[in-house]
Amino acid sequence: MLLASGVAGLSAQWAGAQGPGAPAPAGAEPVVESARPVAFAVLGDRWAWIRHFDTKRDLKIAARGGGGATGADGDWSAVGGVGDSFFAGKRVETQWKLVRIPAAGGAPSLEAPALGEPTSILGSGSELLVAELKADAAGDLLSTPGAGTRLSVRACTPDLKTLRTVVEIPSGMPVEAEPLSQDLLGVADGNLYLRVRRPLSTEFHRAPLAGGPSVRLAGEYGPQQGALFRGRLYWTASSEESGTIRGLRCVRTLTPVGATVTLTDWLPGIGTLTAVEPGGVRYVGDQVYAIPTRFGTANRLQRAQTAAAAMAGSSLVLFDFAANPVSATP
């Protein structure tokens, strides 16, 4: 009954949702809510994204460029694509579910229960990778950082009937994710690269996609972001050059022997780290910054309306103040 009622309600929302941009009734004062993008995914020429408003979230699907979007309100948490469908995390009453939405159009369906709140969904070959925060044993979060929650990554087939655990890592009470930042960074050489958010820090791990324990690659204070480019991990950290000036960032990577090196510094504290092929690693804050391959100044490519960005194939997608994708640039 829960699944049936959930599907019916979701389909009705999908067919008739007007969204936060709908005109207010005659005589009513328009309500303006702030919005930020939460997640973004691409399947062919179709885009899907989640927007977070003051009072709700919505999920949108549109052709490349964002025009003619359809969608629905709800408690959405992550979105990714594999095969011919997008998959998203949605809370249905007290449970999180994985929802399938055909990329070409059609009503969504509730498919499978999640272990906890999905934080990141990534298509990898013929599989869907889902990162979920699930409850762990109780404990003192200050003295036992691993208590509270675990980041569980599961791989599943597009029909969601075959699910297997890739890795589970204690995460404690994670710091709040920044807009469009991902816990699943990508797959390279049979390994999954992922971010683990902790109460006061962020770690980056590598885990065999076939299953097995993870290897901790780096850790930084506070909320940070990562990106994978040509099998190499990049991540943000607090600025090491600015001294007492707070709120600035640098970008780091690993050398072939596993040593941490800083590539550039003095970046805005609010921004999104991503990578596009063949351009390279980008940091989007007040500007779009090209991250150098060896230590140096980041090259400013263009101004950005907001600090939100994502990758769409070989292009960089920027977002406007309404949290909608507005452009795809090299």
Summary of the structure (lengths in Angstrom):
residues: 330
radius of gyration: 19.6
end to end distance: 47.7
largest distance: 66.3
contacts: 1102
relative contact order: 0.10
helix: 5%
strand: 54%
